[in-house]
Amino acid sequence: MHTKEDKYIRFIRLYCKLFSWRVTKPIAKTLYWLNRLVFSCDIPCSVKIGKNLHLPHFGLGVVVHPRTIIGNNVKIYQQVTIGVRKPGISSTISIGNDVILGAGCKILGCGEMSIGNNVKVGANSVVLHSVPDNVTVTGIPAKIVEK
């Protein structure tokens, strides 16, 4: 039995998949805008999403940079922003496997940036640099508080 959240994640995967096919790009963009309107969730069609993405509260207020790669078993709480600090600079942000992004946290990259595997980012933290594996970061700017 699938929960409403599982169906919501499948909806996001659907429009991302449709976007990769040239013929169905207009349909994908329509579904993307519908998602943005209903849930205030901005996950662009170009984002690469791993298995078992978990968006409690249907991703309410989540904003993700178009060149983001999200790993497996990632949980993104409400009001999270994954973006760039300097527009115009080519940036790719990679989120590892088994990552938890707390409510309201900001991941702001500049160039290539990665959040390692098994990382927890505290609520309302601001991450400005890459984070190694197996740590917890909190604060503004985020610092490692637990290994």
C-alpha positions as CSV (number, residue, x, y, z in Angstrom):
1,M,0.0,0.0,0.0
2,H,1.4,3.4,-1.0
3,T,1.1,6.5,1.1
4,K,0.1,9.9,-0.3
5,E,3.7,10.9,0.1
6,D,4.9,8.0,-2.0
7,K,2.5,9.0,-4.7
8,Y,3.8,12.6,-4.5
9,I,7.4,11.4,-5.0
10,R,6.3,9.4,-8.0
11,F,4.6,12.5,-9.4
12,I,7.9,14.4,-9.2
13,R,9.8,11.5,-10.8
14,L,7.2,11.4,-13.5
15,Y,7.6,15.0,-14.6
16,C,11.4,14.6,-14.4
17,K,11.3,11.5,-16.6
18,L,8.9,13.2,-19.1
19,F,11.3,16.2,-19.3
20,S,14.1,13.9,-20.5
21,W,12.0,12.9,-23.5
22,R,11.9,15.7,-26.1
23,V,8.3,15.1,-27.2
24,T,6.9,15.3,-23.7
25,K,8.8,18.4,-22.4
26,P,5.6,20.6,-22.5
27,I,3.7,18.1,-20.4
28,A,6.6,17.9,-17.9
29,K,6.8,21.6,-17.5
30,T,3.0,21.8,-17.0
31,L,3.2,19.2,-14.2
32,Y,6.2,21.0,-12.7
33,W,4.2,24.3,-12.6
34,L,1.2,22.5,-11.1
35,N,3.4,21.1,-8.4
36,R,4.9,24.5,-7.7
37,L,1.5,26.1,-7.5
38,V,-0.2,23.5,-5.3
39,F,2.7,22.7,-2.9
40,S,5.0,25.8,-3.3
41,C,7.7,23.1,-4.0
42,D,10.3,24.0,-6.6
43,I,12.0,20.9,-7.8
44,P,13.0,21.4,-11.4
45,C,12.7,18.8,-14.1
46,S,16.5,18.6,-14.5
47,V,17.2,17.5,-10.9
48,K,18.6,13.9,-10.6
49,I,16.8,12.1,-7.8
50,G,18.0,8.8,-6.2
51,K,15.9,6.1,-4.7
52,N,13.7,6.6,-1.6
53,L,13.6,10.4,-1.5
54,H,11.4,11.4,1.4
55,L,9.7,14.8,1.5
56,P,7.7,15.1,4.7
57,H,4.8,17.7,4.4
58,F,4.9,17.2,0.6
59,G,8.0,19.3,0.2
60,L,6.3,22.4,1.3
61,G,8.5,25.4,0.5
62,V,11.4,23.3,-0.8
63,V,13.5,25.0,-3.5
64,V,16.2,23.0,-5.3
65,H,18.8,24.3,-7.8
66,P,18.3,22.8,-11.3
67,R,21.8,21.2,-11.3
68,T,21.4,19.2,-8.1
69,I,22.1,15.5,-7.8
70,I,20.2,13.9,-4.8
71,G,21.4,10.5,-3.6
72,N,19.5,7.6,-2.2
73,N,17.5,7.6,1.1
74,V,17.5,11.4,1.5
75,K,15.0,13.2,3.7
76,I,14.3,16.8,3.0
77,Y,12.1,18.6,5.4
78,Q,10.0,21.7,4.7
79,Q,11.4,25.2,3.7
80,V,14.8,23.8,2.6
81,T,16.8,25.7,0.0
82,I,19.5,24.0,-2.1
83,G,20.9,26.8,-4.3
84,V,23.9,28.9,-5.3
85,R,25.5,31.9,-3.7
86,K,26.8,33.5,-6.9
87,P,24.4,33.4,-9.8
88,G,26.1,33.0,-13.2
89,I,28.8,30.7,-11.9
90,S,28.4,27.1,-13.1
91,S,27.5,25.2,-10.0
92,T,26.6,21.6,-9.3
93,I,25.4,20.5,-5.8
94,S,25.6,16.8,-4.9
95,I,23.7,15.4,-1.9
96,G,25.0,12.0,-0.8
97,N,23.2,9.0,0.4
98,D,21.4,8.7,3.7
99,V,21.3,12.5,4.3
100,I,18.8,14.4,6.4
101,L,18.3,18.1,5.7
102,G,16.5,19.7,8.6
103,A,13.6,22.1,8.3
104,G,14.6,25.5,7.0
105,C,18.3,24.7,6.3
106,K,20.1,26.3,3.4
107,I,22.7,24.6,1.2
108,L,24.3,27.4,-0.8
109,G,27.1,26.3,-3.1
110,C,29.6,28.2,-5.2
111,G,31.1,26.0,-8.0
112,E,31.2,22.3,-7.2
113,M,29.8,21.4,-3.8
114,S,29.0,18.1,-2.1
115,I,27.2,17.0,1.0
116,G,28.7,13.6,2.0
117,N,27.0,10.3,2.9
118,N,25.3,9.9,6.3
119,V,25.2,13.6,7.0
120,K,22.7,15.4,9.1
121,V,22.2,19.1,8.6
122,G,20.5,20.8,11.5
123,A,17.3,22.9,11.2
124,N,17.9,26.5,10.0
125,S,21.6,25.8,9.4
126,V,23.4,27.5,6.5
127,V,25.9,25.3,4.7
128,L,28.4,27.3,2.6
129,H,31.1,24.6,1.9
130,S,31.3,20.9,1.1
131,V,30.6,18.6,4.1
132,P,32.5,15.3,4.6
133,D,30.8,11.9,5.2
134,N,29.4,10.8,8.6
135,V,29.0,14.1,10.4
136,T,26.3,16.4,11.8
137,V,26.5,20.1,10.9
138,T,24.6,23.0,12.5
139,G,24.8,26.7,12.8
140,I,25.2,29.8,10.7
141,P,27.5,29.2,9.0
142,A,27.3,25.4,9.5
143,K,30.1,23.7,11.4
144,I,30.7,20.1,12.3
145,V,29.3,19.4,15.8
146,E,29.4,15.6,15.7
147,K,31.3,12.9,13.9
